[in-house]
Amino acid sequence: MVKNGHETIQEVAYTPPPAAAAGIEVMAIEELRERMLRGGTEAVRDAEGAGHPQRPEFHLLLTVRRGRLTHMVDFTDHSLTDGTWLWVRPGQVQRFGDLGTASGTLVLFRPDVLDPATAADVHLDDPFGRTLWEASGEDAGALHQALGHLADEYRATGLPEHTRAAILRRLLAVLLLRLTHVAAPSGTTSPEHADTFQRFRAAVERDYTRARDVGHYARVLGYAPRTLTRAALDASGVGAKEFIDRRVVLEAKRLLAHGDDPVSQIATRLGFLDTSNFVKYFTQRTTTTPATFRTTFRPSP
């Protein structure tokens, strides 16, 4: 879709090929590149070089075995090499780099393929879910063994479709459980701070469009502001105020890059009383104006 001389970020629905079962698809990076070069994929990109931004409605798990690949997720560029795993969740804005520079594997899957217990265990629906992992040694071997098993069963034929689908769901669960636990950092967050931070970030996700001050969340949750700041620092590396601001800025970037709503309307959606306050807020935290940011991330037709 083209508006005002620019192409909006494409919403990419998941339309699995006939070979995909249970809403799960496994392919090599080279295969995706060939699809794009043939124009036979819903992903809008140039035949060579960096792709156009997209906002998929499905999960995308990507790992590189050889070479180097740059992949943008929510306006942060990630460099993927051997042992790197990247997880893009529905609603995040992503952009492929040049797929000719690396080899590896992608797993695409719908949000509803995992059973509720596994989905909760791997934080499937966590809007703050981790994006990048670096695995080495036994962890890397276990992950690639799990991925290889999933890929082998994806290519296998001869089983009834419902049986094949059940196998793929379980093998995907194994892969995600290994990724989110085996390759997870040990961490030093205290149990007390972890619980406080979980409550705080859930409240931020609910209220960030109407409250940007730490005092609001302290009152709602029954904590002192300094308690929220300590918990946020311990768990995320930034204070409570910075955590709130980052969430507001991320949503502003998504709205600016994804749609064609005027800046004044985006300011209202994010709870700002007037456009000038929003512009000042955004510029102070990103060193660029909303209009300039939109131009940078909106591909030309």
Secondary structure as UniProt FT lines:
FT   STRAND          2..3
FT   TURN            4..5
FT   STRAND          6..7
FT   STRAND          10..12
FT   TURN            18..19
FT   TURN            22..23
FT   STRAND          24..28
FT   HELIX           29..38
FT   STRAND          54..56
FT   STRAND          59..67
FT   STRAND          69..73
FT   TURN            74..75
FT   STRAND          76..80
FT   STRAND          84..88
FT   TURN            90..91
FT   STRAND          94..96
FT   HELIX           99..101
FT   STRAND          102..109
FT   TURN            111..112
FT   HELIX           116..121
FT   TURN            122..125
FT   TURN            127..128
FT   STRAND          132..134
FT   HELIX           137..155
FT   HELIX           161..177
FT   HELIX           178..182
FT   HELIX           191..207
FT   TURN            208..210
FT   HELIX           214..221
FT   HELIX           225..236
FT   HELIX           240..258
FT   HELIX           263..269
FT   TURN            270..271
FT   HELIX           275..286
FT   HELIX           290..297
//
